Amino acid sequence: MKILIVDDDELITNLIDENLKMEGFDTAICHDGIAALEAAESYKPDLVILDIMLPGMDGFHVCRKLQKLNIPVIMLTAKGDITDKLIGLEAGADDYMVKPFDSRELIARIYTIFRRIDKISRRLSEKSDEKKAGIYINEEEMTVLADGNPVDLTPTEYRLLSFLSRNPGKVFNRNELLDAVWGYEFLGDSRTVDIHVQRLRKKLGRYSANIETVFGIGYRYREHDHEA
């Protein structure tokens, strides 16, 4: 598996690079945001470890652009404020770690993401009966299929879809969704729910209408009949 390391601190990139190579990963290093996007196109990494404070283009913008390439991202940054974490997850990061960090924990989180991706692939090959029309949510393995095709969701997107689908037809306001999905007292703007719903709908494709907007209140999940 190929991992792109993006950080303007050479000591950090070299440390991560050495540890990942000891684990058998193929690695590449970039020190600014624009170079990271260029490397993502040419190197085609399976995962990106991304700092936020970068020259050229900050990590939030880089992460948003990487979403178009469907590349998993772990943000590794000194910015530990809860608002920064939310912005990073909203930008599409699959995980968020704060410096200083333990290399063993970073490697464990990398393997966790790769296992999640591998589970999706194995379920597609092993269970042909799941390759049917509609949305299939596997609560045990935290995977989602749409018409038999894997939907690559961030952990927050998955929890949001899972929660709504387990309560079909019930309308939830934004604060209720924040309590149920985010699981902590939210310190920022409830618009983060709207952002996640928009991203989730985009990934669900023709099933985007399953997440209905109830104007003036919030959202609900309702399955619809879809023409192929």
N, C-alpha and C positions, 0 to 999 in steps of 0.2 A: 504494500500500500504506500502511496506517495503522499507526503505531508509538506505543505508550504508553511514556513515560519516567517511571520511578518512583524518586525519590531525594529525600532531605530537604535536600540541598545545592543551593540555587538556582543557584549559579555553575556547577555541573556540569550540571544539567538545562538551563540556558540554552545552554551550550556544545554539548551534544549536540543540542539542538533546532535550533540554527542550522545545524550541519553536516548534519543529516538533511534539513532543508528545502532546503538547497543541492543535495542529491541528488534532490530532487523528492518526498520522502516527506511524507505528511500526518501531523502529530504532535499529541500531547496530553501534558500534564504533570500528575503527582500527587506530593505530598510526604509521604504516609503510606500505610500498608498498607491500611487500611479503605477510604480513598478510591480506592485502586488497584483494588480488587475491584468497587467501584461503577462506576468508569469502564470496566472490562473488560466489564461487562454492557451499559452504555449506548453506549459508543464503539465497541465490538466491534473491537479492534485485530487486525491480522494478526500482530503480534509485540510482546512486552513486554521492555523493558530494565529490569532490576530490581535495586535495591540490597538488601542484607540488613538492615543496621541502620536500621530505620524506626520511627517512632512509630506507636502504634496496634496494629500487627501486624507482626512481623518478616517479612523476605523469604522465609524458608523456608516459613512457613505460607501466605503469599500464593501462592507457587509451587505448592504442593500443591493449593490450591483452583483455581488457573488450569488445572490438568490436566483438570478436569471440563469446561472450556470448550474444550479442545483448542487452546490458544493457545501457540505456541512462546515460549520464554523464554531470554533471555541474562542471566545474573547478572553484574552489574558492581559490584564491591565492594572495599573495602580489606582484607577478610579473606582473606589469601592462604595460610593454613595448609592442608595437604593434607586434614585432617579436615573443614574447612569446605567444601572443593571437593567431597569425597565426599558430604557431606550435601546440598549444592546439587544435585548430579547425581541423587542418590537422590530428592530432592523433585520431580524432573521437569524440571530445567533442560536445555535443549538445548546450552548452551555456558556457559562460566564465564571471566570476565576479571577481572584484578586491577588496581586503581588503584595508581599513576597509569597511564593508558592513552593510546594513540595513537588519535585519532579515525579515522584511515585504517584501522587494523586493526579497529576496531569496525564500521565500514561494510562492510569486506570480509567479516566474519563474518556480518553481517546478510544480505548477498547470498548467501552460501553456504547459509544456511538456506532462503532463498526459492527458490534453485535446486533444492535437494533436494525441496521441496514441489512445485515446478513439474514436475520430472521424473516424479514419481508421477502427476500429472494427465495429462501427455502420454502416458505409457505406457498409461494406461487408454484413452485415445481413439484411439491409433495401433495398438495391438496387441490386437485383439479375441480372438485365439487364446489370450491369457493370461488371459482372463476365464473361468476354469474353476474347478471345485471343488478345494479344497486350498490349501496354502501355496506361494506362489511367491516365491523369494528371488533377486533379481538382484544378484550379487556385484559386478558392474562399476559399477552405479549406486547400490548400497547402498539398494535399495528392497525392500519386502515387500508382497505382495498376499495377501489371504485371500478365497477365492472371488471373485477379481477386484476386490476392494475394497482400497484402500490402507490399510495399517496404519501409523500415525504413531508411529514409535519414536525414542527418543533414540539418539545414537551408541552408548552403552554397551549399551542393550537390543538394538540391531541386532547388535553384535559378539557378544553372548552367544548370540542365536538362531542366527546364522550359524555360530559355532563348534560348537555342539551338533548342528546339522543336518548339518554336514559329517562328523560322527562318529556316525552313527545306531547306537543300541544300546550304545554304549560308556559306561560309568559314570565320571563324573568327581567327585572330591571337591571341596570348596569351595576349598581352597588351589590345586588344579590349575586351577580356573576363574579364580581371581584372577590367577594367573600368565599364563594364556593370553589372557584378555579384557582385564584392566586393564593388564597389561604392565609392572608395576613391583612393587617389594617393598612389600607392603601393610602399612601402619602401624597399622591399626585393627582392627575386629572383622569376622570372616568372615561375619557375618550380613548384610553388604551384598549378598552373593550371593543370600541368601534374599529380600531386599527386591526386588531386580531381577527375580528369577524370578516373584514374586507379581505385580508390575506387568506383566511380559511376558505372563503367563497371562491376566490381565484383558483386555489389548489383543487377544490372539489369539482371544477369544470361544470359539466351539465347538471350536476347535483347542487349547484350553489343555491338554488331556490329552496332547498330543504331548510336552510336557516332563514327564517322569515323575520323581517323588521316589523314590529308593532309600534307604529309611530306614536311618539309621546310617552312610550313606556319602556320598551327594550326589545328583546328577541325571544323567539321560540323555534323549536325544531318540529318540522312536519314533512313527512315523506310525500313525494309527488310521483305521479305517473310520468315517465319520460319516454319520448319517442327516440328511437335509435337514430 
